[in-house]
Structure formats: C-alpha cells, structure tokens
Amino acid sequence: MSGIVGPIQLDLTKFEYAFYTAVASNTSARELMQNNQLRELTIVLASTCGKTPR
C-alpha cells in the first residue's frame, strides 16, 4: 500500500474528495478555517453535499 488515501477509503464521492483536497492544499483556505463561523459553514455545506444522492 502506498499510504495514499483516496475517496474510496474515506467513503467520499469524487466531488467531496476534490473539495477537501483543495481546501487542505490551499494555504488561504486553511487560514480561513481558523474562523469558527466559516468552519461551521463548511461543515454544514459538506454535510448537505453528503446527503445528496450519489
């Protein structure tokens, strides 16, 4: 195993995986996540996306 975790291992759609990868690799996005309100909004958005049919 290469140690790389993909969407299947995380039980994410390709869209969700791309979203989280983009946020994790973007310095300004990580800095914005220090803001509690923005972090909570992101959690709600991600949760809503997770409820859509796959």
TORTORPA-857983 format. One line per field, with one value per residue (C-alpha): y, x, z. Coordinates in Angstrom, 2 decimals, always signed. Layout:
! TORTORPA-857983
north	Y_...
east	X_...
up	Z_...
END
This chain:
! TORTORPA-857983
north	+0.00_+3.42_+5.29_+7.50_+7.66_+8.21_+8.80_+5.11_+4.63_+7.75_+6.86_+10.13_+10.94_+12.19_+15.67_+15.58_+14.28_+17.04_+19.67_+18.52_+18.09_+21.64_+23.07_+21.10_+22.13_+25.82_+27.97_+30.78_+28.27_+26.69_+30.16_+30.93_+27.70_+29.24_+31.34_+29.32_+30.63_+29.75_+26.31_+25.66_+26.79_+24.41_+21.54_+22.30_+22.55_+19.31_+17.58_+18.83_+17.62_+14.25_+13.93_+14.31_+11.09_+9.62
east	+0.00_+1.33_-0.06_-2.18_-5.79_-8.40_-12.14_-13.00_-11.11_-12.76_-16.23_-16.42_-17.62_-15.02_-16.55_-16.28_-12.72_-11.76_-13.33_-11.50_-8.24_-8.50_-9.20_-6.39_-3.84_-4.77_-2.99_-5.56_-8.41_-6.67_-6.23_-9.93_-10.82_-9.36_-12.55_-15.15_-18.13_-16.54_-15.54_-19.11_-20.48_-18.12_-19.26_-22.92_-22.17_-20.20_-22.95_-25.57_-23.50_-23.16_-26.95_-27.40_-27.91_-24.70
up	+0.00_-0.96_+2.05_-0.19_+0.94_-1.74_-1.90_-1.66_+1.62_+3.04_+1.71_-0.23_-3.71_-6.16_-5.77_-1.96_-2.16_-4.62_-2.36_+0.76_-1.13_-2.49_+0.95_+2.57_-0.05_-0.11_+2.47_+2.45_+2.82_+5.82_+7.33_+6.79_+8.57_+11.72_+11.77_+13.71_+11.73_+8.39_+9.68_+10.86_+7.48_+5.71_+7.91_+7.10_+3.38_+3.37_+5.32_+2.87_-0.08_+1.61_+1.77_-1.97_-3.95_-5.26
END
